[in-house]
Amino acid sequence: MPNGKPGDHPLTDILQHKLEVYSTEADGLVREIIELADEKMYRALSDRLYRDYSPYRSPDVQKLERELVELRDRLKDEAKSRGFDLSRE
């Protein structure tokens, strides 16, 4: 069972331990998404990274980066449509 140490989960490695897990771009996108995400999205991303993109299984980082860009852009569009000001970017 994971205990919060480095290497337990890619999301905590990126967010809490500040480790580079996939690539500078992918890890930065994860951080951006978490800023925009609600709890449901946070959990879904956490599960997906662990299940589909485990760093121990040679994940397709380019594919992950494309998916993260799409998710980030969709979340930004949704936030803007609800009236959130994202100009601090």
N, C-alpha and C positions, 0 to 999 in steps of 0.2 A: 504494500500500500504506500502511495506517495506520502512523503513527510515534509514537503516544502523545500527540500534541498535542491541545489542546481542539478539539472539532469532529470528531474522527476516529471516535468511537464513543459512543453515548449512555450506555452503562454506565460507561465510564471518565470521561466528563464528570461524571456524578453522583458516582461514588465517589472518584476521584482528584483531579479538578479542582474539585469542590464547586460545580459550575454548576447552575443550575436549567434543566432540559431540558424537562420536560413540565409539571409543576405542583409546588407545594410538597408536596401530598399524594402524588402519584404518585412523586416522587423519594424521599420519606420511606419509602414502601412498598417501593421497590426496596432501600433500605438495610436495612430490617427483614428482607426476604426473604433477602438475602445473608448476614445473620447466622445464619439458620436453614438455609441451603442447603448441600448437599454439592457436590462438584465437578461432578457430572452436571447438577444443577439450575442451578448457576452458568452453565455453558456454554449450557444450553437457554434460560435467561433472556437471556443475552447475545445469542444468535443471534436470538431472537424480537424483542427491542427493535430490533436493527439491521435485521432483515428486514421486520417488520410495523409497526413504529412509528418509522420514521426521522423525526427531527424536521424533516427537509428536505422531507417529503411531506405536511405538514399532518395528522398522525395524530389519530385520534379519542381524545382524552385521557380523556374520560369513560368510554369503553369500556375503555381501558387501566387506569384506576383500579379499575373493577369487577373486572377480571380479576386485578389485583394483590391486591386485598382477598381474593378467593377463594383465591388461591395462598398468601398469607400465613397465612390462617386454617387452611388444610389442613396447611401445614407446622407450625404451632403445635400442632394437634391430634395430628399424627403424633409430634412431639417429646414431648408430654405422655404419649402412650400408651406411649412407650418409656422413660418415667421421668425425662425431663429436667425440671429445675426452671426454669421461665420466669418466676419471680416477680420478677426484677430489672427487669421492664418497668415 
